[in-house]
Amino acid sequence: MPQNGCMDPLAEIDLDASPVTLRAARREDVPALVGLLAADQLGATRDGVRDAADLAAYRAAFDAIDADPAHLLVVAELAGEIAGTLQLSFLPGLARRGALRAQIEAVRVTESCQGSGLGTAMMRWAIDEARRRGCALVQLTSDKSRIDAHRFYQRLGFVPSHEGMKLAL
C-alpha cells in the first residue's frame, strides 16, 4: 500500500457542530482536489481537467506524492464531501544545523466553508504535525496578489521574512 494511502483519519475537527475529518487524500479524490485548485482567480488560469491527458497528469502527480513519505496530501472531508486540502512536505537541509522544515502548499477551502474556521484548523493541524515530526520551522509561499491569504497566514503567526522567486521552465 502507498505510504500515505492509509484510511485512518489524521484528525477530527468540530466546526459549529459539523464534524470535519482530516485524512490522507486518495486517488479517487484527484478530480475534486483539482476542482479546488481551479476554483480561484489564479488556479482558473493554470489548473483544471479539460481532457483525459490532464486527468492522467494529475493522477501521475498524485501517485508520486502518495508514494513519497516526505509528502502528505491532506483533505478535509465534511458530510462526505471534500471541503479543503493542503500539501505538507518535509524538507531536510544542511542550513540551520541540519534542520528539517515543513513546506505547506496548495491550501484551498471550498467557497461555502470559507470563514468557517476550517482553513485555520487545517493550518494548525499542519503546524502541529510539523512540530510532531521534529521540524524547526514551517514555511509557505503565497502569490503576491493573494492579499487576503497573506493576512490569514499572518494571523496564524507567519512572518513575511523572505522574498520568493520562481523561474518558469
C-alpha positions as CSV (number, residue, x, y, z in Angstrom):
1,M,0.0,0.0,0.0
2,P,1.3,3.5,-0.7
3,Q,3.0,5.4,2.1
4,N,0.2,7.9,2.6
5,G,-2.8,5.8,1.4
6,C,-3.9,4.9,4.9
7,M,-7.6,5.1,5.7
8,D,-7.2,6.3,9.3
9,P,-8.2,9.9,10.0
10,L,-5.4,12.3,10.7
11,A,-7.6,14.4,12.9
12,E,-11.2,15.2,13.7
13,I,-12.3,18.9,13.8
14,D,-15.6,20.3,15.1
15,L,-16.8,23.3,13.2
16,D,-20.0,24.6,14.7
17,A,-21.2,21.1,15.5
18,S,-20.3,19.9,12.0
19,P,-17.6,17.2,12.2
20,V,-14.7,17.5,9.7
21,T,-12.3,14.7,9.1
22,L,-8.7,15.4,8.0
23,R,-7.3,12.4,6.2
24,A,-4.7,11.5,3.6
25,A,-6.0,12.0,0.1
26,R,-6.9,9.0,-2.0
27,R,-6.5,8.6,-5.8
28,E,-10.3,8.9,-6.3
29,D,-10.1,12.4,-4.7
30,V,-8.0,13.8,-7.5
31,P,-10.8,15.3,-9.6
32,A,-12.3,17.1,-6.5
33,L,-8.8,18.3,-5.5
34,V,-8.1,19.7,-9.0
35,G,-11.5,21.4,-8.8
36,L,-10.5,23.1,-5.6
37,L,-7.2,24.3,-7.2
38,A,-9.1,25.6,-10.2
39,A,-11.8,27.4,-8.2
40,D,-9.9,30.6,-7.6
41,Q,-8.7,33.5,-9.8
42,L,-5.1,32.2,-10.2
43,G,-6.0,28.5,-10.4
44,A,-8.6,29.1,-13.0
45,T,-5.8,30.1,-15.4
46,R,-3.5,27.2,-14.7
47,D,-5.5,24.2,-13.3
48,G,-8.4,22.1,-14.3
49,V,-9.3,19.0,-16.2
50,R,-10.1,19.6,-19.9
51,D,-9.4,16.1,-21.2
52,A,-8.1,12.7,-20.3
53,A,-4.5,13.8,-20.7
54,D,-5.0,16.5,-18.0
55,L,-6.5,14.0,-15.6
56,A,-3.7,11.5,-16.3
57,A,-1.1,14.2,-15.4
58,Y,-2.8,15.0,-12.1
59,R,-3.1,11.3,-11.3
60,A,0.6,10.8,-12.0
61,A,1.4,13.7,-9.7
62,F,-0.8,12.3,-7.0
63,D,0.9,8.9,-7.3
64,A,4.3,10.5,-6.9
65,I,3.2,12.4,-3.8
66,D,1.4,9.4,-2.3
67,A,4.5,7.2,-2.8
68,D,6.9,9.6,-1.0
69,P,6.8,9.6,2.8
70,A,8.2,13.1,2.7
71,H,4.9,14.4,1.3
72,L,1.4,14.3,2.6
73,L,-1.6,15.4,0.6
74,V,-4.4,16.1,3.1
75,V,-8.1,16.5,2.5
76,A,-10.8,17.9,4.9
77,E,-14.0,16.0,4.5
78,L,-17.3,17.4,5.6
79,A,-20.5,15.4,5.3
80,G,-18.8,13.0,2.8
81,E,-17.6,15.9,0.6
82,I,-14.1,17.4,0.2
83,A,-14.2,20.8,1.8
84,G,-10.5,21.6,1.8
85,T,-7.0,20.4,1.0
86,L,-3.3,21.2,1.6
87,Q,0.0,19.6,0.9
88,L,2.5,19.2,3.6
89,S,6.1,18.4,2.6
90,F,9.1,17.7,4.8
91,L,12.4,19.0,3.6
92,P,15.8,18.1,5.1
93,G,18.6,20.6,4.7
94,L,22.0,21.5,5.9
95,A,21.1,25.0,6.9
96,R,20.2,25.8,10.5
97,R,22.3,22.9,11.7
98,G,20.6,20.3,9.5
99,A,17.1,21.4,10.4
100,L,14.1,19.7,9.0
101,R,11.5,22.2,7.6
102,A,7.9,21.7,6.6
103,Q,6.6,23.3,3.5
104,I,2.8,23.9,3.2
105,E,1.4,24.3,-0.3
106,A,-1.8,24.4,-2.2
107,V,-4.1,25.4,0.7
108,R,-7.7,25.5,-0.5
109,V,-11.1,25.6,1.2
110,T,-14.4,25.4,-0.7
111,E,-16.1,28.8,-1.0
112,S,-19.0,27.5,1.1
113,C,-16.6,26.8,4.0
114,Q,-14.5,30.0,3.8
115,G,-14.8,31.9,7.0
116,S,-15.9,28.9,9.0
117,G,-12.6,28.3,10.7
118,L,-11.8,25.2,8.5
119,G,-8.7,26.8,7.0
120,T,-7.4,27.8,10.4
121,A,-8.0,24.3,11.8
122,M,-6.2,22.7,8.8
123,M,-3.2,25.0,9.2
124,R,-3.0,24.5,12.9
125,W,-3.0,20.7,12.3
126,A,-0.2,21.1,9.7
127,I,1.9,23.2,12.1
128,D,1.3,20.7,14.9
129,E,2.2,17.8,12.6
130,A,5.4,19.6,11.6
131,R,6.3,20.1,15.2
132,R,5.5,16.4,16.0
133,R,7.9,15.3,13.2
134,G,10.7,17.5,14.6
135,C,10.7,20.4,12.1
136,A,12.5,23.5,13.1
137,L,10.2,25.8,11.0
138,V,7.2,25.8,8.8
139,Q,7.3,27.8,5.5
140,L,5.0,28.6,2.7
141,T,4.7,30.7,-0.3
142,S,1.7,32.7,-1.4
143,D,1.3,34.6,-4.6
144,K,1.8,38.4,-4.1
145,S,-1.8,39.0,-5.4
146,R,-3.4,37.0,-2.6
147,I,-3.6,39.8,0.0
148,D,-6.4,38.1,2.0
149,A,-4.3,34.9,2.2
150,H,-1.3,36.9,3.5
151,R,-3.5,38.4,6.3
152,F,-4.7,34.9,7.1
153,Y,-1.2,33.5,7.3
154,Q,0.0,36.4,9.4
155,R,-2.9,35.9,11.9
156,L,-1.5,32.3,12.3
157,G,1.9,33.7,13.1
158,F,3.7,33.5,9.8
159,V,6.1,36.4,9.0
160,P,6.8,37.7,5.5
161,S,10.6,37.3,6.1
162,H,11.8,36.3,2.6
163,E,11.3,37.4,-0.9
164,G,10.3,34.3,-3.0
165,M,11.3,33.9,-6.6
166,K,10.3,31.5,-9.3
167,L,11.6,30.6,-12.8
168,A,9.1,29.0,-15.1
169,L,10.5,26.2,-17.2
